[in-house]
Amino acid sequence: MSLRSNLFSILLASATTAALAQSPSAPLTIVVPYPAGGPLDTSARIVAEGAAAQLGSITVENKPGAGGNTGADQVAKAPKASNQVLMGAVATHAVNPWLYKNFPYNAIKDFKPIALVARTPNVLVVSATQAAKLGIKTTPDLVQYLKKNPDQAKYGSGGNGSIGHISAEMFKSLTNTKMGHTPFQGSKPALAALESGQVLMVFDNLASALPQIQSGKLLALGVTTLSRNEALPNVPSINDSVQGFNVSTWFGLFAPASLPDADARRYATAFSAAMHSPAGKEKFKKMGITPEELTLDGFAQFVRSENSKYEFLIRAAKIKID
C-alpha cells in the first residue's frame, strides 16, 4: 500500500472515530416533565412516532415534578451518552426561572433549542353544570360573581408556577377579584376537580380542555390570546372584556447544550418532518394545534424573548415559589 493510501486510511479512520464519538450511543428518549395524558405528552408521542424512521427507536419518559423543573433538570444535566431531549415549555424555559427561589438549571445556557412544536392559547373554562347554576355565561358574568363573592371561590391549575397559575393571577390582578388557588399535578386532575365542583374555574391549555368543551362538560368563557382561535370560533378573547390580558402557551424540543451541532440539525430536520407530515398534522389538528416552523437559531431567539417577557411579568406580579 502506498504512503498516500496509508495516510488516507488513517484520516478516514480518525474521521469515523470522531463522528462516532460525537454521536449519541443510546436510543433517543424524549423526556416530558409533566404527567402522561397532557398535550405535551401527546405531542411528544406524535413526534416520536413520526421521527423514528429517521432517528431510530424513540421512547417517551414522563418525569413530572416541581412545575416541570424535575424533568427539565434531568435533561439539562444528562450524560452525553444518554441521548435525551426535553419536551420543554413556556413554564420550564420562561416562567419557572423567575418564579422559583431555588431554580436548579439555567434555562438558556444549559439547553440547545431544537424545534418549536406549537403555540396555543389557554382557555378559561368553568363546569357547564356549575355555570348554569350560578348564571355564568360570559367572562363579565364570572367577574361579577367573583366581586359579589370575594374569597369564596377557588381556581385550579396544573401546578404551582404553571401557565394556568400565572394566567389566573394576572386575571385576578386585572379584574381586582379575590380567589384561592388549588394546584394539581397536571391539567387532567385540575379539570377533573373543575367538573366535580372542587374549583370554580381553570385556565388550561386549549389542546387539553378541547375534548371536554366539545362534549359540553366544560363551558369556555374566553381564550387568553388577543385573537380568537379557529378551534373555538365563537369563543371571544378575554381581552375583549378584561383589557390587557394576553397570555399564550408554547412547547418545543430542547437538547442538552452539549449536543453537537450536527446532531442538533439532524434532530431538527427529523422532528420538523414528523410535525408537518400529513399524519402528524392530522393528529395535531384533532388537538386544536397547528405545528410551528421555528427550529434551531430561530427557536433559540424566541425562547430568549419569552424568558425576558416573563421575567418582567412575574416580577411585576410579585409571585415567588420556595
C-alpha positions as CSV (number, residue, x, y, z in Angstrom):
1,M,0.0,0.0,0.0
2,S,1.4,3.4,-0.9
3,L,2.2,6.2,1.6
4,R,-0.8,8.2,0.2
5,S,-3.2,5.3,0.7
6,N,-1.9,4.8,4.2
7,L,-2.5,8.4,5.1
8,F,-5.9,8.4,3.5
9,S,-6.9,5.3,5.6
10,I,-5.6,6.9,8.8
11,L,-7.5,10.1,8.1
12,L,-10.7,8.2,7.2
13,A,-10.5,6.1,10.4
14,S,-9.9,9.2,12.5
15,A,-12.9,11.0,11.0
16,T,-15.0,7.9,11.5
17,T,-13.9,7.6,15.1
18,A,-14.6,11.3,15.8
19,A,-18.0,11.1,14.3
20,L,-18.9,8.0,16.4
21,A,-17.6,9.8,19.5
22,Q,-20.0,12.7,18.8
23,S,-23.0,10.5,18.0
24,P,-25.3,9.6,20.9
25,S,-24.7,6.0,21.9
26,A,-28.2,5.2,23.3
27,P,-31.7,5.2,21.7
28,L,-33.3,8.6,21.8
29,T,-35.6,9.5,24.8
30,I,-38.0,12.4,24.8
31,V,-38.5,13.5,28.5
32,V,-41.8,15.1,29.2
33,P,-41.7,17.0,32.5
34,Y,-45.4,16.5,33.2
35,P,-47.7,13.6,33.8
36,A,-48.9,11.3,30.9
37,G,-52.0,12.3,29.0
38,G,-51.5,16.0,28.7
39,P,-50.8,18.0,25.5
40,L,-47.0,17.9,25.9
41,D,-47.1,14.1,26.4
42,T,-49.4,13.5,23.4
43,S,-47.3,15.8,21.2
44,A,-44.1,14.0,22.3
45,R,-45.6,10.7,21.2
46,I,-46.8,12.1,17.9
47,V,-43.3,13.4,17.2
48,A,-41.6,10.2,18.4
49,E,-43.6,8.1,16.1
50,G,-43.1,10.3,13.1
51,A,-39.3,10.8,13.6
52,A,-38.5,7.2,14.3
53,A,-37.9,6.4,10.6
54,Q,-35.0,9.0,10.6
55,L,-33.7,8.7,14.2
56,G,-34.4,5.1,15.1
57,S,-36.1,4.0,18.3
58,I,-37.6,6.8,20.4
59,T,-39.1,6.4,23.8
60,V,-41.2,8.9,25.8
61,E,-40.5,9.2,29.5
62,N,-42.7,11.2,31.9
63,K,-40.8,12.9,34.7
64,P,-43.2,15.3,36.4
65,G,-42.4,17.4,39.5
66,A,-41.8,20.9,40.7
67,G,-43.8,22.5,37.9
68,G,-41.7,20.9,35.2
69,N,-38.4,21.6,36.8
70,T,-37.6,18.0,37.7
71,G,-37.7,16.6,34.2
72,A,-36.1,19.7,32.7
73,D,-33.2,19.4,35.2
74,Q,-32.7,15.8,34.3
75,V,-32.1,16.6,30.7
76,A,-30.0,19.7,31.4
77,K,-27.6,17.5,33.4
78,A,-27.9,14.3,31.4
79,P,-24.7,12.5,30.5
80,K,-23.8,13.0,26.8
81,A,-24.2,9.3,26.1
82,S,-27.8,9.1,27.5
83,N,-29.2,10.8,24.4
84,Q,-32.1,12.7,25.9
85,V,-34.2,15.6,24.7
86,L,-36.8,17.6,26.6
87,M,-40.3,18.5,25.5
88,G,-40.0,21.8,27.3
89,A,-42.5,24.6,27.5
90,V,-43.1,28.2,28.5
91,A,-43.1,27.1,32.1
92,T,-39.7,25.3,32.1
93,H,-37.9,27.9,30.0
94,A,-39.6,31.3,30.5
95,V,-41.7,31.3,33.7
96,N,-40.0,29.0,36.2
97,P,-36.6,30.7,36.1
98,W,-38.2,33.8,37.6
99,L,-40.8,32.1,39.7
100,Y,-38.7,29.7,41.9
101,K,-36.4,30.9,44.5
102,N,-34.2,27.8,44.2
103,F,-34.1,27.1,40.5
104,P,-31.9,24.0,39.6
105,Y,-30.7,24.8,36.0
106,N,-30.0,27.7,33.6
107,A,-32.9,27.7,31.1
108,I,-30.8,29.5,28.4
109,K,-27.2,28.2,28.9
110,D,-28.0,24.5,29.7
111,F,-30.1,23.8,26.6
112,K,-29.9,23.8,22.8
113,P,-33.3,24.7,21.4
114,I,-34.2,22.2,18.6
115,A,-37.7,22.9,17.4
116,L,-40.8,24.8,18.5
117,V,-43.8,22.4,18.3
118,A,-46.7,24.7,18.9
119,R,-48.0,28.0,20.3
120,T,-51.6,27.7,21.6
121,P,-53.9,29.8,23.7
122,N,-55.0,28.8,27.1
123,V,-58.8,28.9,27.6
124,L,-60.8,30.0,30.7
125,V,-63.2,27.2,31.4
126,V,-65.9,26.5,34.0
127,S,-68.1,23.5,34.7
128,A,-71.1,23.7,32.4
129,T,-73.3,22.4,35.3
130,Q,-71.9,24.8,37.9
131,A,-72.0,27.8,35.4
132,A,-75.7,27.1,34.8
133,K,-76.5,27.1,38.5
134,L,-74.6,30.4,39.1
135,G,-75.8,32.1,36.0
136,I,-72.4,32.4,34.4
137,K,-72.4,32.6,30.6
138,T,-69.6,35.0,29.9
139,T,-66.3,36.4,31.4
140,P,-68.1,39.6,32.6
141,D,-70.6,37.3,34.4
142,L,-67.7,35.5,36.1
143,V,-66.1,38.7,37.2
144,Q,-69.4,40.0,38.6
145,Y,-69.9,36.7,40.6
146,L,-66.3,37.0,42.0
147,K,-66.8,40.6,43.1
148,K,-70.0,39.6,44.8
149,N,-68.4,36.6,46.5
150,P,-64.8,37.6,47.4
151,D,-62.5,34.9,48.6
152,Q,-65.3,32.3,48.4
153,A,-64.2,30.8,45.1
154,K,-61.1,28.8,44.2
155,Y,-59.3,28.3,40.9
156,G,-57.5,25.2,39.9
157,S,-54.2,24.9,37.9
158,G,-51.9,22.3,36.7
159,G,-49.4,23.2,39.4
160,N,-47.6,26.0,41.1
161,G,-45.8,28.1,38.5
162,S,-47.8,26.6,35.6
163,I,-49.0,29.0,32.9
164,G,-52.5,28.4,34.3
165,H,-51.4,29.7,37.7
166,I,-49.8,32.7,36.1
167,S,-52.9,33.4,33.9
168,A,-55.2,33.2,36.9
169,E,-53.1,35.6,39.0
170,M,-53.0,38.0,36.1
171,F,-56.8,37.7,35.8
172,K,-57.2,38.4,39.5
173,S,-55.0,41.5,39.3
174,L,-56.7,43.0,36.2
175,T,-60.2,42.4,37.5
176,N,-59.5,43.2,41.1
177,T,-61.0,40.0,42.3
178,K,-60.0,37.5,45.0
179,M,-59.8,33.7,44.8
180,G,-57.9,30.9,46.4
181,H,-55.5,28.7,44.4
182,T,-55.7,24.9,44.4
183,P,-52.7,23.4,42.4
184,F,-52.8,19.9,41.0
185,Q,-50.2,17.6,39.4
186,G,-51.1,18.4,35.8
187,S,-54.1,19.5,33.8
188,K,-56.1,16.3,34.0
189,P,-56.7,16.3,37.7
190,A,-57.3,20.1,37.6
191,L,-60.1,19.6,35.0
192,A,-61.5,16.7,37.0
193,A,-61.7,18.9,40.0
194,L,-63.4,21.5,37.9
195,E,-66.1,19.0,36.7
196,S,-66.7,17.8,40.3
197,G,-67.1,21.3,41.6
198,Q,-64.0,21.5,43.8
199,V,-62.9,24.6,42.0
200,L,-64.8,27.3,40.1
201,M,-62.5,27.9,37.1
202,V,-59.3,26.8,35.4
203,F,-57.1,28.3,32.8
204,D,-56.0,25.3,30.8
205,N,-54.2,24.7,27.5
206,L,-56.7,24.6,24.7
207,A,-55.5,21.2,23.5
208,S,-56.1,19.7,26.9
209,A,-59.5,21.2,27.5
210,L,-60.9,21.0,24.0
211,P,-62.5,17.5,24.3
212,Q,-64.5,18.4,27.4
213,I,-65.5,21.7,25.8
214,Q,-66.7,19.9,22.7
215,S,-68.6,17.3,24.8
216,G,-70.4,20.0,26.7
217,K,-69.0,19.2,30.1
218,L,-67.0,22.4,30.2
219,L,-68.0,25.9,29.2
220,A,-65.3,28.0,27.5
221,L,-65.6,31.7,28.5
222,G,-62.6,33.1,26.7
223,V,-59.3,32.4,25.1
224,T,-56.2,34.0,26.5
225,T,-54.8,35.4,23.3
226,L,-55.8,38.7,21.6
227,S,-57.5,36.9,18.7
228,R,-60.0,34.0,18.6
229,N,-58.9,30.5,17.8
230,E,-60.2,28.6,14.8
231,A,-60.9,25.6,17.1
232,L,-63.4,27.7,19.1
233,P,-64.5,30.4,16.6
234,N,-67.5,31.5,18.8
235,V,-65.4,32.0,22.0
236,P,-64.2,35.6,22.4
237,S,-60.8,36.8,23.6
238,I,-60.7,37.5,27.4
239,N,-59.0,40.8,26.4
240,D,-62.4,41.9,24.9
241,S,-63.7,42.4,28.5
242,V,-60.5,42.3,30.6
243,Q,-58.2,44.9,28.9
244,G,-54.5,44.0,28.9
245,F,-55.0,40.2,29.3
246,N,-52.8,38.4,26.8
247,V,-51.1,35.0,27.6
248,S,-50.2,32.1,25.3
249,T,-48.5,28.8,26.0
250,W,-46.0,27.1,23.8
251,F,-43.9,24.0,23.9
252,G,-40.9,22.6,22.0
253,L,-38.0,20.2,21.9
254,F,-34.7,21.0,23.6
255,A,-31.4,19.1,23.8
256,P,-28.7,19.5,26.4
257,A,-26.3,22.3,25.4
258,S,-23.5,19.6,24.9
259,L,-25.3,18.1,21.9
260,P,-23.1,18.6,18.8
261,D,-24.5,21.0,16.2
262,A,-24.6,18.3,13.5
263,D,-26.8,16.1,15.7
264,A,-29.0,19.2,16.6
265,R,-29.6,19.8,12.9
266,R,-30.4,16.1,12.3
267,Y,-32.9,16.1,15.1
268,A,-34.5,19.4,14.0
269,T,-34.9,18.0,10.5
270,A,-36.5,14.8,11.7
271,F,-38.8,16.4,14.3
272,S,-40.0,19.1,11.8
273,A,-40.7,16.5,9.2
274,A,-42.7,14.4,11.7
275,M,-44.7,17.5,12.8
276,H,-45.6,18.6,9.2
277,S,-46.2,15.2,7.7
278,P,-49.9,14.6,6.7
279,A,-50.3,12.1,9.5
280,G,-48.7,14.4,12.1
281,K,-50.7,17.5,11.1
282,E,-53.9,15.5,11.2
283,K,-53.1,14.3,14.8
284,F,-52.2,17.8,15.9
285,K,-55.4,19.2,14.3
286,K,-57.5,16.9,16.5
287,M,-55.8,18.6,19.5
288,G,-56.6,22.1,18.1
289,I,-52.9,22.6,17.3
290,T,-51.1,23.9,14.2
291,P,-47.4,22.8,14.2
292,E,-44.8,25.6,14.1
293,E,-41.9,26.2,11.8
294,L,-39.2,27.6,14.1
295,T,-36.1,25.5,14.6
296,L,-32.6,25.9,16.0
297,D,-31.5,29.6,15.9
298,G,-35.0,30.9,15.2
299,F,-36.4,28.9,18.2
300,A,-33.5,30.0,20.4
301,Q,-34.2,33.7,19.7
302,F,-37.9,33.1,20.5
303,V,-37.0,31.4,23.8
304,R,-34.8,34.3,24.9
305,S,-37.5,36.8,24.1
306,E,-40.1,34.8,26.1
307,N,-37.7,34.4,29.0
308,S,-37.3,38.2,29.2
309,K,-41.0,38.8,28.8
310,Y,-41.9,36.6,31.8
311,E,-39.2,38.0,33.9
312,F,-41.0,41.3,33.7
313,L,-44.5,39.9,34.2
314,I,-43.6,37.7,37.2
315,R,-41.6,40.4,39.0
316,A,-44.4,42.9,38.4
317,A,-46.9,40.3,39.9
318,K,-44.6,39.6,42.8
319,I,-45.1,35.8,42.6
320,K,-42.5,33.6,44.1
321,I,-42.3,29.9,45.0
322,D,-39.9,28.4,47.6
